[in-house]
Amino acid sequence: MFGDNSVGYDANFPTGGPLTLDLERIIGRQRIRTGLESSAGLLRGRRILVTGAGGYIGSELCRQLSRWEPESLMMLDRNETALHLAATSIGNVSPSVRTSILLADIRDSRGLARLFQQCRPDTVFHAAALKWVPILEKFPGEAVKTNVFGTRAVLEAALAADVAFLVNISTDKAVDPVGVLGYSKRIAEGLTAAAAIQAGRPYVSVRFGNVLGCQGSFLDVFARQIAAGRPVTVTHPEVTRYLMTVQEAVELVIQSVALGSVGHALVLDMGEQVRILDIARRLIAHAGAELPVRYVGLRPGEKLTEALVAPSESPVRHVHPKIMEVPVPALKAGDGPELDAWGEDQAVVAALRATCLAMAGDDPVAQDPGHRLV
């Protein structure tokens, strides 16, 4: 999830069965538990809608939500195959839960608004996003269409349908962003904060580190390289990341129902960052192999290290022993420069960057009131 994942992708290694991994051993710490049972009861009897329900996070979120006896669980995605598989898995886990499939694209604001009016959800988990750093660096307009305009469409539909609670799933790459994924998700956080203020309701963002185990993640890449007997590719010997399991990620999302306040972001305190080189070496040793590690260099949009909270995000307070709450500046319509998803790539990236600067109070287009966020 949300992945630069600090791996040089090697398209030449074959597919095959990945290594059997103990993820907690790989990341060097035990799973963080937040006492979910004390909060998840608030979901009982709710009409819940999940965007991106066919994805790795979205489908796992649906499976966990189904345990807490919602009145209904609406699963929205534009990928019909992934949506079908996710819905089937819910039936296997919680056959008594009333589920419905919503085949829709969050970029389609009119269709989305109509669906929300028809379904009338009272709780929305917004997991739909484009996430892969190198791809979005090449196609920044697509990041704008999905992560910015799509998020805005979800928020507008939620406001019009009088949704009581909404959580926007974000990423640590939104903290002091340097690339397209981070810029677009930082803007999505700002739009969520503005909608929360408008509604006066707990619309919040939840900020993840890299979630382990998804297809195409660095563990997946490493495992396939090792299985093929190829060198294991790492971007830089000192690259580090905050890592979390999908169970930790979903638990944080569900906890936000009880802990979220208007317009803030919630962040799991995951301790120290993990050096990716150390994980590569553990996996090679685990496989009993003798393979070299090859360094391929940081790619555009990647950082050497990440952060969970920016220096400017204060005050930070703990709303739970393991969960921090940080303020997010609201980004209202009319704030920042114009975002044209169909413009030249360089101009799109410049506008994304300038919008994030505007959120930080350093507006590079303050002298030009003709530029607006659209």
C-alpha positions as CSV (number, residue, x, y, z in Angstrom):
1,M,0.0,0.0,0.0
2,F,1.2,3.5,-0.9
3,G,4.4,2.2,-2.2
4,D,7.7,3.4,-3.3
5,N,8.6,0.5,-1.1
6,S,12.3,1.2,-1.6
7,V,12.9,-1.6,-4.1
8,G,14.3,-1.4,-7.6
9,Y,11.6,-3.2,-9.5
10,D,12.8,-6.1,-11.7
11,A,10.3,-7.0,-14.3
12,N,12.3,-10.0,-15.5
13,F,12.0,-12.3,-12.5
14,P,9.3,-15.0,-12.8
15,T,6.2,-15.2,-10.8
16,G,5.9,-18.0,-8.3
17,G,5.1,-18.9,-4.8
18,P,6.4,-16.3,-2.3
19,L,8.3,-17.2,0.8
20,T,6.3,-18.1,3.9
21,L,7.0,-15.1,6.1
22,D,6.5,-14.1,9.7
23,L,5.8,-10.4,9.1
24,E,6.3,-9.5,12.7
25,R,9.7,-11.1,12.7
26,I,10.6,-9.5,9.4
27,I,9.9,-5.9,10.7
28,G,11.5,-6.6,14.0
29,R,8.7,-5.9,16.4
30,Q,5.4,-7.4,17.6
31,R,2.1,-6.4,16.1
32,I,0.7,-3.3,17.7
33,R,-2.8,-3.9,19.2
34,T,-5.0,-1.0,20.1
35,G,-7.9,-2.7,21.9
36,L,-10.2,-2.7,19.0
37,E,-13.1,-4.3,20.8
38,S,-13.7,-1.2,22.9
39,S,-14.4,0.9,19.9
40,A,-15.7,-1.4,17.1
41,G,-19.1,-1.8,18.7
42,L,-19.9,1.7,17.5
43,L,-20.1,0.2,14.0
44,R,-23.0,-2.1,15.0
45,G,-26.2,-1.2,13.0
46,R,-24.5,1.3,10.7
47,R,-24.9,1.6,7.0
48,I,-21.2,1.5,5.9
49,L,-19.8,2.2,2.5
50,V,-16.2,1.5,1.5
51,T,-14.6,2.9,-1.6
52,G,-11.7,1.0,-3.1
53,A,-13.3,-2.2,-1.6
54,G,-11.6,-4.4,-4.1
55,G,-8.1,-3.3,-3.1
56,Y,-5.7,-4.8,-0.5
57,I,-6.6,-2.4,2.3
58,G,-10.3,-2.0,1.2
59,S,-11.1,-5.7,1.0
60,E,-9.4,-6.4,4.4
61,L,-11.3,-3.5,5.9
62,C,-14.6,-4.9,4.6
63,R,-13.8,-8.3,6.0
64,Q,-13.1,-6.8,9.4
65,L,-16.0,-4.5,9.4
66,S,-18.4,-7.3,8.6
67,R,-17.5,-8.9,12.0
68,W,-19.1,-5.9,13.8
69,E,-22.7,-6.5,12.6
70,P,-23.3,-3.4,10.5
71,E,-26.8,-3.0,9.1
72,S,-25.4,-3.1,5.6
73,L,-21.9,-3.1,4.0
74,M,-21.7,-1.4,0.6
75,M,-18.6,-2.2,-1.4
76,L,-17.6,0.3,-4.1
77,D,-14.9,-0.1,-6.7
78,R,-14.4,0.3,-10.4
79,N,-12.6,-3.1,-10.8
80,E,-15.4,-5.6,-11.2
81,T,-13.2,-8.7,-10.8
82,A,-11.5,-7.4,-7.6
83,L,-14.9,-6.3,-6.3
84,H,-16.5,-9.7,-7.0
85,L,-13.6,-11.6,-5.2
86,A,-13.8,-9.2,-2.2
87,A,-17.6,-9.6,-1.9
88,T,-17.2,-13.4,-2.1
89,S,-14.7,-13.4,0.8
90,I,-17.1,-11.4,2.9
91,G,-19.8,-14.1,2.3
92,N,-17.3,-16.7,3.6
93,V,-16.4,-14.7,6.7
94,S,-19.8,-13.2,7.7
95,P,-22.6,-14.8,5.7
96,S,-25.3,-13.0,7.8
97,V,-24.1,-9.5,6.8
98,R,-26.1,-7.8,4.1
99,T,-23.5,-6.7,1.5
100,S,-24.0,-5.0,-1.8
101,I,-21.7,-4.4,-4.7
102,L,-21.4,-0.9,-6.2
103,L,-19.6,-0.8,-9.5
104,A,-18.6,2.8,-9.8
105,D,-15.6,5.2,-10.3
106,I,-14.9,7.9,-7.8
107,R,-13.8,10.1,-10.7
108,D,-17.5,10.2,-11.8
109,S,-18.8,12.8,-9.5
110,R,-22.4,12.8,-10.8
111,G,-22.7,9.0,-10.7
112,L,-21.1,8.9,-7.2
113,A,-23.5,11.5,-5.9
114,R,-26.5,9.6,-7.3
115,L,-25.3,6.4,-5.6
116,F,-24.8,8.1,-2.2
117,Q,-28.3,9.5,-2.5
118,Q,-29.7,6.1,-3.3
119,C,-27.8,4.1,-0.7
120,R,-27.7,6.7,2.1
121,P,-24.6,5.5,4.0
122,D,-24.0,7.0,7.4
123,T,-20.4,5.9,7.6
124,V,-17.8,6.1,4.7
125,F,-14.3,4.7,4.6
126,H,-12.5,6.1,1.6
127,A,-9.8,3.7,0.6
128,A,-9.8,4.2,-3.2
129,A,-6.5,5.7,-4.5
130,L,-3.7,5.5,-6.9
131,K,-0.6,4.6,-4.9
132,W,2.5,3.6,-6.7
133,V,5.2,6.3,-6.5
134,P,7.1,5.6,-9.8
135,I,3.9,5.3,-11.9
136,L,2.4,8.5,-10.6
137,E,5.6,10.4,-11.2
138,K,5.1,9.5,-14.9
139,F,1.4,10.1,-14.9
140,P,0.7,13.0,-12.5
141,G,-2.6,13.9,-14.1
142,E,-4.0,10.5,-13.1
143,A,-3.0,11.2,-9.5
144,V,-5.0,14.4,-9.6
145,K,-8.0,12.8,-11.2
146,T,-8.2,10.0,-8.6
147,N,-6.5,11.1,-5.4
148,V,-7.6,14.8,-5.6
149,F,-10.7,15.1,-7.8
150,G,-11.9,11.6,-6.8
151,T,-11.5,12.4,-3.1
152,R,-13.3,15.7,-3.5
153,A,-16.2,13.9,-5.3
154,V,-16.5,11.4,-2.4
155,L,-16.5,14.3,0.1
156,E,-19.1,16.2,-1.8
157,A,-21.3,13.2,-2.1
158,A,-20.9,12.5,1.6
159,L,-21.9,16.0,2.5
160,A,-24.9,16.0,0.2
161,A,-26.0,12.6,1.6
162,D,-25.6,13.8,5.3
163,V,-22.9,11.1,6.1
164,A,-22.2,11.2,9.8
165,F,-18.6,9.9,9.8
166,L,-15.9,9.6,7.1
167,V,-12.3,8.5,7.1
168,N,-9.9,9.2,4.3
169,I,-7.0,6.8,4.1
170,S,-3.8,8.7,3.6
171,T,-0.1,7.9,3.8
172,D,3.1,9.0,5.5
173,K,4.2,10.3,2.1
174,A,1.8,13.2,2.6
175,V,4.2,14.5,5.3
176,D,6.4,17.2,3.9
177,P,5.8,15.6,0.4
178,V,8.4,15.5,-2.3
179,G,6.6,13.6,-5.1
180,V,3.2,13.3,-6.8
181,L,1.8,10.6,-4.5
182,G,2.6,12.7,-1.4
183,Y,1.4,15.9,-3.0
184,S,-1.9,14.4,-4.0
185,K,-2.6,12.7,-0.7
186,R,-1.6,15.8,1.3
187,I,-4.2,17.8,-0.7
188,A,-6.7,15.0,-0.1
189,E,-6.1,15.4,3.7
190,G,-6.7,19.2,3.3
191,L,-9.9,18.6,1.4
192,T,-11.1,16.2,4.1
193,A,-10.3,18.7,6.8
194,A,-12.3,21.4,5.0
195,A,-15.3,19.1,4.6
196,A,-15.1,18.2,8.3
197,I,-15.3,21.9,9.2
198,Q,-18.2,22.5,6.8
199,A,-20.1,19.5,8.1
200,G,-19.1,20.0,11.8
201,R,-18.6,16.2,11.9
202,P,-15.7,13.8,12.4
203,Y,-14.4,13.5,8.9
204,V,-10.8,12.5,9.5
205,S,-7.7,11.2,7.7
206,V,-5.7,8.1,8.8
207,R,-2.1,8.1,7.8
208,F,-0.3,4.8,7.1
209,G,3.2,3.8,6.7
210,N,4.0,1.1,4.1
211,V,1.6,-1.8,4.5
212,L,3.3,-5.1,4.1
213,G,2.0,-8.0,2.1
214,C,0.2,-6.4,-0.8
215,Q,0.9,-7.6,-4.3
216,G,3.8,-5.7,-5.8
217,S,5.1,-4.6,-2.4
218,F,8.8,-4.9,-1.6
219,L,8.3,-8.1,0.3
220,D,6.6,-9.6,-2.8
221,V,9.4,-8.3,-5.0
222,F,12.2,-9.6,-2.7
223,A,10.5,-13.0,-2.4
224,R,10.2,-13.4,-6.1
225,Q,13.8,-12.3,-6.7
226,I,15.0,-14.8,-4.1
227,A,12.9,-17.6,-5.5
228,A,14.4,-16.9,-9.0
229,G,17.9,-16.8,-7.6
230,R,18.4,-13.2,-8.7
231,P,20.1,-10.3,-6.9
232,V,17.9,-8.6,-4.5
233,T,17.4,-4.9,-5.5
234,V,17.3,-2.1,-2.9
235,T,17.2,1.5,-3.8
236,H,19.8,2.7,-1.2
237,P,21.7,1.1,1.6
238,E,20.4,3.6,4.2
239,V,16.8,3.8,3.0
240,T,14.3,3.3,5.9
241,R,10.6,3.1,6.1
242,Y,7.8,2.9,8.7
243,L,6.2,-0.5,8.2
244,M,2.9,-1.9,9.4
245,T,0.9,-5.1,8.9
246,V,-2.5,-4.9,7.2
247,Q,-4.1,-5.9,10.6
248,E,-2.5,-2.9,12.2
249,A,-3.7,-0.6,9.4
250,V,-7.3,-1.8,9.4
251,E,-7.4,-1.7,13.2
252,L,-6.3,2.0,13.1
253,V,-9.0,2.8,10.6
254,I,-11.7,1.2,12.7
255,Q,-10.4,2.8,15.9
256,S,-10.9,6.2,14.1
257,V,-14.6,5.8,14.5
258,A,-14.2,6.4,18.3
259,L,-11.1,8.6,18.3
260,G,-11.4,10.9,15.3
261,S,-12.2,14.6,15.7
262,V,-13.1,17.2,13.1
263,G,-10.5,17.5,10.4
264,H,-7.5,15.9,12.1
265,A,-5.3,13.0,11.0
266,L,-4.7,9.9,13.1
267,V,-1.3,8.2,13.0
268,L,-0.2,4.9,14.5
269,D,2.9,5.2,16.6
270,M,5.0,2.5,15.0
271,G,8.3,3.1,16.8
272,E,11.5,3.3,14.8
273,Q,11.8,3.2,11.1
274,V,13.1,-0.1,9.6
275,R,16.1,-0.2,7.3
276,I,15.1,-2.0,4.1
277,L,18.5,-3.5,3.6
278,D,18.2,-5.3,6.9
279,I,14.9,-6.8,5.7
280,A,16.5,-7.9,2.5
281,R,19.3,-9.7,4.3
282,R,16.8,-11.4,6.7
283,L,14.8,-12.7,3.8
284,I,17.9,-14.0,2.0
285,A,19.0,-15.8,5.2
286,H,15.5,-17.1,5.8
287,A,15.6,-18.7,2.4
288,G,19.0,-20.2,3.0
289,A,20.3,-18.5,-0.1
290,E,23.5,-16.7,-0.9
291,L,22.5,-13.8,-3.1
292,P,23.9,-10.3,-3.5
293,V,22.1,-7.1,-2.8
294,R,22.2,-4.7,-5.7
295,Y,21.6,-0.9,-5.1
296,V,19.7,0.8,-7.9
297,G,19.3,4.3,-6.5
298,L,16.3,6.3,-5.3
299,R,13.7,7.0,-7.9
300,P,11.9,10.3,-8.5
301,G,9.4,11.0,-5.7
302,E,11.2,8.9,-3.1
303,K,12.8,9.9,0.1
304,L,15.7,8.3,1.9
305,T,13.6,8.3,5.1
306,E,9.9,9.0,5.9
307,A,8.2,10.8,8.7
308,L,4.8,10.3,10.4
309,V,4.4,13.9,11.5
310,A,5.8,17.1,10.0
311,P,7.6,19.6,12.2
312,S,4.9,22.1,11.4
313,E,2.1,19.8,12.6
314,S,1.6,20.8,16.2
315,P,0.3,20.3,18.7
316,V,0.4,16.5,18.5
317,R,-1.5,14.7,21.1
318,H,-2.0,11.1,21.9
319,V,-5.7,10.1,21.8
320,H,-4.7,6.5,22.6
321,P,-1.4,5.1,24.0
322,K,-0.5,4.1,20.4
323,I,-2.3,6.6,18.3
324,M,-1.4,10.2,17.7
325,E,-3.7,13.0,16.4
326,V,-2.2,15.8,14.3
327,P,-3.9,18.9,12.9
328,V,-4.4,19.2,9.2
329,P,-4.8,22.6,7.5
330,A,-8.1,22.8,5.6
331,L,-8.0,23.3,1.9
332,K,-11.2,24.9,0.7
333,A,-12.3,25.5,-2.9
334,G,-10.5,28.6,-4.1
335,D,-7.4,28.0,-2.0
336,G,-4.1,27.4,-3.8
337,P,-3.4,27.3,-7.6
338,E,-5.5,25.7,-10.3
339,L,-5.1,22.0,-10.8
340,D,-5.5,20.9,-14.4
341,A,-5.2,17.2,-14.6
342,W,-5.1,17.3,-18.4
343,G,-2.2,19.8,-18.6
344,E,1.5,19.2,-19.3
345,D,3.0,16.9,-16.7
346,Q,5.5,19.5,-15.5
347,A,2.7,22.0,-15.0
348,V,0.6,19.4,-13.1
349,V,3.4,18.6,-10.7
350,A,4.2,22.3,-10.2
351,A,0.6,23.0,-9.3
352,L,0.4,20.1,-6.9
353,R,3.6,21.3,-5.2
354,A,2.3,24.9,-5.0
355,T,-1.0,23.7,-3.5
356,C,0.8,21.9,-0.8
357,L,2.8,25.1,-0.1
358,A,-0.4,27.0,0.1
359,M,-1.7,24.6,2.7
360,A,1.5,25.3,4.7
361,G,0.9,29.0,4.5
362,D,3.6,29.7,2.0
363,D,1.4,30.4,-1.0
364,P,3.5,30.9,-4.2
365,V,0.6,32.3,-6.1
366,A,-0.9,34.6,-3.5
367,Q,-0.3,37.5,-5.8
368,D,-2.4,35.9,-8.5
369,P,-6.0,35.5,-7.4
370,G,-6.9,34.1,-10.8
371,H,-5.4,30.7,-9.8
372,R,-7.7,28.5,-8.0
373,L,-8.1,24.9,-6.9
374,V,-10.7,23.4,-9.2
